[in-house]
Amino acid sequence: MTEKTTFSLSCEHSGKHCRNMTSNLPISPNYSQLDENISENKTAKGQYIFLLILTLILSTETFITAFLLYDFSEDIQRTRETGKDGGYPIHCLSTDLTQPTNQAGFASCDLFNQELKQTAQQRLLMDIQNYVLETLGEHNVTEIFKPAVHVGAKQELKQYQRLQKDGGVRALDRIQWDNMNGQFSQEGLMRLSSDGEIAVPHDGIYFVFSQVNFETQLGKIMHFTQYLYKTTASYPRPVMLAKSVVTPCVSINSNAQLYSSHQGALFRLEKGDRLSLYVLNISAVRFPQEATYFGAFMIN
């Protein structure tokens, strides 16, 4: 829009009187353009800040994701190393043993699968015991079947696969027991836990017994001792109940010396207590089930 503006001028130039002058001048709306430029600058600045914040967020998420993936890969590697150190062939889980090319590792895979089968059987047995306990009631089961258990030692290879020096008692090794084969017997819901400990099902007085056989070379002096420990729900650290040193035995083999350490005593135990047996030198222990065993039974 253009407005007509009239200017009246009077001046004196060279003694002459200037006449009135009329001029038509257009006035542009510069103030409106200035406001629009300021608004556009604010919008651009806001978009820049938004993009900057979004970039920072995406960068942070990318870094966190990369860190988690790296940590996950490290966990997988540690799991594989643990499996190798423990002697368990993890590749057996994904190996088709029916293929001729995979027969090379059949023996180790067969042992591994047998171990898994026994673990599943133990779990099933524990579930059945818990169901019977809930159905018949703890008191009735205890009255009908007095709690008792007797277990022999596991095979030597399985002992070294599950050494637990850092678990409860330092510098000692806990013996692992076989509750599926050999001389295993059980009554009154007294069982062997998944950790290889005798679990007490009911409060009472129990007779706990154990025997461990050791073997060493002739003339080699070693210290052999077995330790009976109890773990309770109120105090999870193992508490020693008894210990026994060795007594010499006669050996037919002149190149070896045999020692037998045995103990037995009465203890008042509570429901939930767990009993375990430790030795000082597990490398010298002989693991035939008739020579090394562990058990307990409730008396009247």
C-alpha positions in Angstrom: 0.0 0.0 0.0 1.3 3.5 -1.0 0.4 6.8 0.5 0.8 10.3 -1.0 2.6 12.7 1.3 3.0 16.4 0.6 6.1 18.3 1.8 6.2 22.1 2.0 9.7 23.5 1.7 10.9 27.0 2.0 14.5 27.9 1.5 16.6 30.6 0.1 19.2 29.8 -2.5 21.0 32.6 -4.4 18.4 35.1 -3.2 15.6 33.1 -4.7 12.6 31.8 -2.9 12.0 28.1 -3.3 8.5 27.2 -4.3 6.3 24.6 -2.6 7.1 21.0 -3.7 4.9 18.0 -3.7 6.4 14.5 -3.8 4.8 11.0 -3.9 7.0 8.5 -1.9 6.2 4.8 -1.4 6.6 3.5 2.3 7.6 -0.2 2.5 6.6 -2.4 5.4 10.1 -3.1 6.7 8.9 -3.7 10.2 6.9 -6.7 9.1 9.9 -8.3 7.3 12.0 -7.8 10.4 9.5 -9.6 12.6 9.3 -12.5 10.2 13.2 -12.8 10.1 13.4 -12.9 13.9 10.7 -15.6 14.0 12.5 -17.7 11.3 15.7 -17.4 13.3 14.1 -18.6 16.4 12.6 -21.6 14.6 15.9 -22.5 13.0 17.6 -22.3 16.4 15.0 -24.5 18.0 15.4 -27.1 15.3 19.2 -27.1 15.7 18.9 -27.6 19.4 16.4 -30.4 18.9 18.7 -32.1 16.3 21.7 -31.7 18.7 19.8 -33.3 21.6 18.5 -36.1 19.3 22.1 -36.8 18.1 23.4 -37.0 21.7 20.6 -39.4 22.7 21.3 -41.7 19.7 25.0 -41.6 20.3 24.4 -42.6 24.0 22.1 -45.4 23.0 24.6 -46.7 20.4 27.4 -46.6 23.0 25.2 -48.5 25.6 24.1 -51.1 23.0 27.7 -51.7 22.0 28.8 -52.0 25.6 26.0 -54.5 26.3 26.9 -56.6 23.3 30.5 -56.6 24.3 29.6 -57.7 27.8 27.3 -60.4 26.5 30.0 -61.8 24.3 32.4 -61.8 27.2 29.8 -63.7 29.3 29.5 -66.3 26.5 33.3 -66.7 26.3 33.5 -67.1 30.1 30.8 -69.7 30.0 32.6 -71.6 27.3 35.9 -71.4 29.3 34.1 -72.6 32.4 32.7 -75.5 30.5 36.1 -76.4 29.3 37.7 -76.1 32.7 34.9 -78.2 34.2 35.5 -81.0 31.7 32.0 -80.8 30.3 31.8 -81.0 26.4 29.3 -78.2 25.7 29.4 -79.0 22.0 27.5 -82.2 22.7 24.3 -80.2 23.1 24.4 -79.2 19.5 26.1 -82.3 18.0 24.3 -85.0 16.1 25.9 -88.1 17.2 24.2 -90.2 14.5 26.5 -88.6 11.9 29.8 -90.6 11.3 31.8 -87.4 11.3 30.9 -86.7 14.9 31.8 -90.1 16.3 35.2 -88.9 17.4 33.8 -87.2 20.5 31.2 -89.8 21.2 32.7 -91.1 24.4 32.8 -87.7 26.1 29.4 -86.7 24.8 28.0 -90.0 26.1 29.3 -89.3 29.6 28.0 -85.8 29.4 24.5 -87.0 28.4 24.5 -89.6 31.1 25.3 -86.8 33.6 22.4 -84.8 32.4 20.1 -87.8 32.6 21.1 -88.4 36.2 20.5 -84.8 37.1 17.1 -84.9 35.6 16.3 -88.1 37.5 17.4 -86.4 40.7 15.2 -83.4 40.1 12.3 -85.7 39.3 12.9 -87.6 42.5 13.0 -84.4 44.6 9.7 -83.3 43.0 8.1 -86.6 43.9 9.4 -86.3 47.5 8.0 -82.8 47.8 4.6 -83.9 46.5 4.5 -86.8 48.9 5.5 -84.5 51.8 2.7 -82.0 50.9 0.1 -84.8 50.4 0.7 -87.0 53.4 2.1 -84.4 55.8 5.6 -84.3 57.3 4.6 -85.8 60.6 2.8 -88.9 59.1 5.7 -89.6 56.7 8.3 -89.4 59.5 6.2 -91.7 61.7 5.9 -94.3 59.0 9.4 -94.0 57.6 12.2 -92.9 59.9 14.6 -90.5 58.0 17.7 -92.2 56.9 20.2 -92.0 54.0 23.4 -93.8 53.0 25.5 -92.7 50.0 28.7 -93.7 48.4 31.3 -91.5 46.7 31.0 -90.5 43.1 33.5 -91.6 40.5 36.9 -90.0 40.7 36.5 -88.0 37.5 33.3 -86.3 38.8 35.0 -85.4 42.0 37.6 -83.2 40.3 35.0 -81.7 38.0 33.2 -80.1 41.0 35.8 -79.1 43.5 34.4 -76.3 45.7 37.3 -74.7 47.5 35.8 -71.2 47.4 32.3 -72.1 48.3 32.3 -72.5 52.1 35.4 -73.9 53.7 38.8 -72.7 52.3 41.7 -75.1 51.7 39.3 -78.1 51.9 37.6 -80.1 49.2 34.0 -81.3 49.5 33.4 -84.9 48.5 30.6 -85.5 46.0 28.1 -88.4 46.6 26.2 -90.6 44.2 22.5 -90.9 45.0 21.6 -92.8 41.8 23.9 -95.9 41.8 25.7 -98.3 44.0 25.0 -98.4 47.7 22.6 -95.5 47.8 19.6 -96.0 50.2 17.0 -93.6 51.5 14.0 -93.5 53.8 11.6 -90.9 55.3 12.2 -88.1 52.9 15.8 -87.7 53.9 17.6 -86.9 50.7 20.7 -85.6 49.0 20.4 -82.0 47.8 21.4 -80.8 44.4 24.6 -79.5 46.0 25.6 -82.9 47.3 24.6 -82.3 50.9 22.4 -84.4 53.2 19.2 -82.5 53.8 17.5 -83.0 57.2 13.7 -83.3 56.7 12.6 -83.1 60.4 13.8 -81.9 63.8 15.3 -84.6 66.0 18.4 -86.5 67.1 20.4 -88.1 64.3 23.3 -90.5 64.2 25.7 -89.2 61.5 28.5 -91.5 60.2 31.2 -91.4 57.5 34.3 -93.2 56.3 37.0 -92.0 53.9 39.8 -94.1 52.5 43.2 -92.5 51.6 46.1 -93.9 49.7 49.6 -92.6 49.3 53.0 -93.8 48.2 55.1 -95.8 50.6 57.2 -93.6 52.8 55.4 -90.4 51.8 54.1 -88.5 54.8 50.8 -86.7 54.4 48.2 -85.3 56.7 44.7 -86.9 56.2 41.7 -85.5 58.0 37.9 -85.5 57.3 35.6 -82.8 58.5 31.8 -82.9 59.1 30.1 -79.6 58.5 26.6 -78.4 59.0 24.9 -75.5 57.2 21.7 -74.0 58.6 19.1 -71.6 57.2 19.8 -69.0 59.9 23.6 -69.2 59.5 24.6 -70.1 56.0 28.3 -70.4 56.7 29.4 -74.0 57.4 29.8 -74.9 61.0 32.1 -77.8 61.9 30.4 -80.6 63.9 33.3 -83.2 64.1 36.6 -84.2 62.5 38.6 -87.4 62.3 42.2 -88.2 61.5 43.4 -91.4 59.8 44.2 -94.8 61.2 46.7 -97.0 59.3 45.5 -100.1 57.4 47.4 -103.1 56.1 48.1 -102.9 52.4 48.8 -105.8 50.1 50.6 -103.6 47.7 54.0 -102.8 49.2 54.3 -99.6 47.1 51.3 -97.9 48.7 50.0 -97.1 52.1 46.3 -97.2 52.9 44.6 -95.2 55.6 41.0 -95.2 56.8 39.3 -92.3 58.6 35.9 -92.9 60.1 33.6 -91.1 62.6 30.1 -91.3 64.0 28.2 -89.3 66.6 24.8 -88.1 67.7 23.7 -84.6 66.8 20.5 -82.7 67.4 19.5 -81.3 64.0 16.7 -79.2 62.7 14.6 -79.2 59.6 16.5 -77.6 56.7 20.0 -78.3 58.1 22.4 -79.7 55.5 25.4 -81.9 56.2 28.5 -82.1 54.1 31.9 -83.9 54.3 35.2 -82.2 53.5 38.8 -83.6 53.3 42.2 -82.0 53.3 43.8 -83.9 50.5 41.2 -85.1 48.0 43.9 -86.2 45.5 44.7 -89.1 47.9 41.1 -90.2 48.5 40.0 -93.6 47.2 36.5 -93.5 45.8 35.1 -97.0 45.8 31.7 -96.8 47.5 32.4 -99.6 49.9 35.5 -97.6 51.1 34.2 -94.0 51.1 30.7 -93.3 52.2 28.5 -90.9 54.2 25.1 -91.2 55.9 22.7 -90.4 58.7 19.6 -91.7 60.3 17.1 -90.4 62.9 16.8 -92.3 66.2 13.8 -92.6 68.5 
